Amino acid sequence: MELVVSGDNMDADLVFSIKNSDHNKIYVVRDNKILFRLKIKEPDKDKYDSYDGELDIMMDGIKNHPFDNLYFQKDNHKEKFKKSIYKVSWHGFSYNQNGNIKMPVINLKNQKNQKDLEIRHEGKIKNDKLFPFPICSLYIPKNFFDNSIKFQKIQDGIPKDNIINVKKDVFSRIDFFILPKNYSANDFFLTLASLLYLISDNTLFSREYHGEVRKLKKYHPYKSFKNYRS
C-alpha cells in the first residue's frame, strides 16, 4: 500500500515507512515551522476479534490552534463543520468486536483530544475497486494573521524524507491519498480509472496543475509509503 502525496507549491522528496515507528510521521513545514502533522500506524490488532484493513492515520495542525475551516466531502457538496476541531483521526479498516461489525470511521476531536463527532463510512472498498482513496486536502494560507499563534519548530533528528516543505508567500494545497495494497502509482496509470483524475479539477495527477508524477528511490526494504512529486 502506498501513501500518495500531491499538491501545488510544495517541494517534497519523500518516502515513508511504518516499519520504523520512530519516523512514521509526515510534517508539513514552512520556514521551519510545523503547520500540519500526519501520523501513520498499523491498527492494534489485539483489540478486535477480526478486522479488514491496514491503517490508522492521525492528523493535527498547528499546536494548540484549531483548524480554521474543516469540511466534509459529501456525494455532491462540501459541508462545513462549525465546532473548533484540533485533531482528526481516520481509521481505515472494518472490524468485528464482540459480534458487532463496525465500518471505517473518521473521528473529529477537540482540544482535550475528546471526540466531538464520529463519522462512519457506509461500507468498505472492495479489493477489485482500484482507485486512490482520498484522506484529506490541506489548504495552507499565504499568511497567518493571528499573532497569538506559537508555532512549533521542526526538531533536529527528523529525517528530511519525512518533511514536506511548502513555499513562502504563496497559497498551497496538498492532497493525501492511499492506493490499495500491491498497487503502485504506475500501476494505477495503466487503468481506465486514472483518466478520471487526469481530466478532473482535482490537483492530484492533473497535468493542468503541474501534476507531473515522478517515482522516487526506494527507502526501506519493508512495507513503505512512497511519495510522488508534483
C-alpha positions as CSV (number, residue, x, y, z in Angstrom):
1,M,0.0,0.0,0.0
2,E,1.3,3.4,-0.9
3,L,0.6,6.9,0.5
4,V,0.4,9.3,-2.4
5,V,1.0,13.0,-1.7
6,S,0.4,15.6,-4.4
7,G,-0.1,19.3,-4.4
8,D,0.6,22.8,-5.6
9,N,3.5,24.9,-4.4
10,M,5.2,22.2,-2.5
11,D,8.7,20.7,-2.6
12,A,8.7,17.2,-1.4
13,D,11.1,14.3,-1.9
14,L,9.6,11.8,0.5
15,V,9.3,8.1,1.3
16,F,7.6,6.8,4.4
17,S,7.8,3.6,6.3
18,I,5.6,2.4,9.2
19,K,8.2,-0.3,9.9
20,N,10.3,2.4,11.7
21,S,7.9,3.6,14.4
22,D,10.2,6.5,15.4
23,H,9.7,8.1,12.0
24,N,6.1,7.3,11.0
25,K,5.1,11.0,10.8
26,I,4.8,13.3,7.9
27,Y,5.4,17.0,8.7
28,V,4.2,19.9,6.5
29,V,6.6,22.8,7.2
30,R,7.1,26.4,6.1
31,D,10.0,28.5,7.2
32,N,11.0,25.7,9.7
33,K,7.5,26.0,11.4
34,I,5.2,23.0,11.7
35,L,1.8,23.6,10.0
36,F,0.4,20.1,9.8
37,R,1.4,16.6,11.0
38,L,0.1,13.3,9.8
39,K,1.0,10.1,11.7
40,I,0.6,6.6,10.2
41,K,0.5,3.4,12.1
42,E,-0.8,-0.1,12.0
43,P,-4.0,-0.8,14.0
44,D,-3.8,-2.5,17.3
45,K,-4.9,-6.0,16.1
46,D,-5.3,-7.4,19.7
47,K,-8.4,-5.2,20.3
48,Y,-10.5,-6.9,17.6
49,D,-11.8,-10.4,17.0
50,S,-11.2,-9.9,13.3
51,Y,-10.5,-6.9,11.1
52,D,-10.1,-5.9,7.4
53,G,-7.7,-3.1,6.7
54,E,-4.3,-1.8,7.4
55,L,-4.0,1.8,8.6
56,D,-4.7,4.3,11.4
57,I,-4.0,7.9,10.3
58,M,-3.9,10.8,12.8
59,M,-3.8,14.4,11.8
60,D,-3.3,17.7,13.6
61,G,-2.5,21.2,12.7
62,I,-0.7,24.0,14.5
63,K,-0.2,23.1,18.1
64,N,-3.0,24.4,20.4
65,H,-4.7,26.0,17.4
66,P,-7.8,24.6,15.7
67,F,-8.2,24.2,12.0
68,D,-9.6,27.4,10.6
69,N,-12.1,25.6,8.4
70,L,-13.0,21.9,8.2
71,Y,-15.3,20.4,5.6
72,F,-16.8,17.0,4.9
73,Q,-16.9,15.9,1.3
74,K,-20.4,14.6,0.7
75,D,-21.7,12.9,-2.5
76,N,-22.2,16.2,-4.4
77,H,-21.2,19.0,-2.0
78,K,-19.0,20.1,0.9
79,E,-20.4,20.5,4.4
80,K,-18.7,22.8,6.9
81,F,-18.2,21.6,10.5
82,K,-18.9,24.5,12.8
83,K,-17.1,23.5,16.0
84,S,-13.4,24.0,16.7
85,I,-11.5,20.9,15.8
86,Y,-7.9,20.4,16.7
87,K,-7.3,16.8,15.6
88,V,-8.7,14.3,13.1
89,S,-8.2,10.5,13.2
90,W,-9.0,8.3,10.2
91,H,-9.3,4.6,10.9
92,G,-9.4,2.9,7.5
93,F,-10.5,-0.6,8.5
94,S,-13.6,-2.5,9.4
95,Y,-13.6,-4.9,12.4
96,N,-15.6,-7.4,14.4
97,Q,-15.6,-6.7,18.2
98,N,-17.8,-8.9,20.4
99,G,-20.0,-9.7,17.4
100,N,-20.5,-6.1,16.3
101,I,-19.3,-5.2,12.8
102,K,-18.0,-1.6,12.6
103,M,-17.2,0.2,9.3
104,P,-14.2,2.5,8.8
105,V,-14.5,5.7,10.8
106,I,-13.4,9.4,11.0
107,N,-13.1,11.0,14.4
108,L,-13.1,14.8,14.9
109,K,-11.6,15.8,18.3
110,N,-11.5,18.9,20.4
111,Q,-8.5,20.5,22.2
112,K,-8.8,17.9,25.0
113,N,-8.5,15.1,22.5
114,Q,-12.1,14.1,23.1
115,K,-14.4,13.1,20.2
116,D,-16.8,15.8,19.1
117,L,-18.1,13.8,16.2
118,E,-17.8,10.2,14.8
119,I,-18.4,9.7,11.1
120,R,-18.6,6.1,9.9
121,H,-18.3,5.0,6.3
122,E,-21.4,3.3,4.9
123,G,-19.3,0.4,3.6
124,K,-15.8,-0.5,2.6
125,I,-13.8,-0.7,-0.6
126,K,-13.7,-4.0,-2.4
127,N,-10.3,-5.3,-3.5
128,D,-11.3,-5.2,-7.2
129,K,-12.1,-1.4,-7.0
130,L,-8.8,0.3,-7.8
131,F,-8.6,4.0,-7.2
132,P,-6.7,6.4,-4.9
133,F,-8.8,6.7,-1.7
134,P,-8.8,10.4,-0.6
135,I,-7.8,11.1,3.0
136,C,-7.8,14.8,3.1
137,S,-6.9,18.0,1.2
138,L,-4.9,20.5,3.2
139,Y,-5.2,24.2,2.3
140,I,-2.4,26.5,3.7
141,P,-3.0,30.3,3.6
142,K,-0.3,32.6,2.2
143,N,0.0,34.3,5.6
144,F,-1.2,33.7,9.2
145,F,-2.5,36.9,10.8
146,D,-3.1,35.6,14.3
147,N,-0.2,36.9,16.4
148,S,-1.1,34.7,19.3
149,I,-0.1,31.5,17.3
150,K,3.1,29.9,18.7
151,F,4.5,27.7,16.1
152,Q,6.5,24.6,16.9
153,K,9.8,24.4,15.1
154,I,10.8,21.2,13.3
155,Q,13.3,19.3,15.5
156,D,16.7,18.1,14.7
157,G,16.8,14.4,14.0
158,I,13.7,14.1,11.9
159,P,14.6,12.6,8.6
160,K,14.4,15.1,5.7
161,D,12.4,12.5,3.8
162,N,9.6,12.9,6.3
163,I,9.2,16.7,5.8
164,I,7.2,18.4,3.2
165,N,8.5,22.0,2.7
166,V,5.9,24.4,1.2
167,K,7.0,27.7,-0.4
168,K,6.8,31.0,1.4
169,D,4.3,33.7,0.5
170,V,2.0,31.5,-1.6
171,F,-1.2,29.7,-1.1
172,S,-0.6,25.9,-1.0
173,R,-2.8,22.8,-1.3
174,I,-1.7,19.2,-0.6
175,D,-3.9,16.2,-1.3
176,F,-3.3,12.9,0.6
177,F,-4.4,9.6,-1.0
178,I,-3.9,5.9,-0.3
179,L,-3.5,3.3,-3.1
180,P,-4.6,-0.3,-2.5
181,K,-2.1,-2.9,-1.4
182,N,0.2,-4.2,-4.0
183,Y,-0.5,-1.4,-6.5
184,S,1.8,1.5,-7.3
185,A,1.0,4.8,-8.9
186,N,2.5,3.5,-12.1
187,D,0.1,0.5,-12.0
188,F,-2.8,2.9,-11.5
189,F,-2.0,4.9,-14.5
190,L,-2.4,1.8,-16.7
191,T,-6.1,1.6,-15.7
192,L,-9.1,3.5,-17.3
193,A,-9.9,4.8,-13.8
194,S,-6.8,7.0,-14.0
195,L,-8.5,9.1,-16.7
196,L,-10.9,10.4,-14.1
197,Y,-8.0,12.1,-12.3
198,L,-6.3,13.3,-15.5
199,I,-9.4,15.2,-16.6
200,S,-10.9,16.3,-13.3
201,D,-10.3,19.5,-11.5
202,N,-8.5,17.8,-8.6
203,T,-4.8,18.7,-8.4
204,L,-3.8,15.1,-7.9
205,F,-2.2,13.8,-11.2
206,S,-3.6,16.8,-13.0
207,R,-1.4,17.9,-15.9
208,E,-3.1,21.3,-16.0
209,Y,-1.9,22.0,-12.4
210,H,1.7,20.7,-13.0
211,G,0.8,17.2,-11.9
212,E,4.0,15.6,-13.1
213,V,4.4,12.3,-11.2
214,R,7.9,11.1,-10.5
215,K,8.8,7.9,-8.8
216,L,11.4,8.2,-6.1
217,K,14.1,5.8,-4.9
218,K,13.1,3.0,-2.6
219,Y,13.8,4.0,1.0
220,H,13.0,0.8,3.1
221,P,13.0,-2.9,2.2
222,Y,9.8,-3.4,4.2
223,K,6.4,-2.0,3.7
224,S,6.8,1.6,2.7
225,F,4.8,4.7,1.7
226,K,6.2,6.4,-1.3
227,N,5.6,10.0,-2.3
228,Y,5.2,11.2,-5.8
229,R,6.3,14.7,-6.5
230,S,4.0,17.1,-8.4
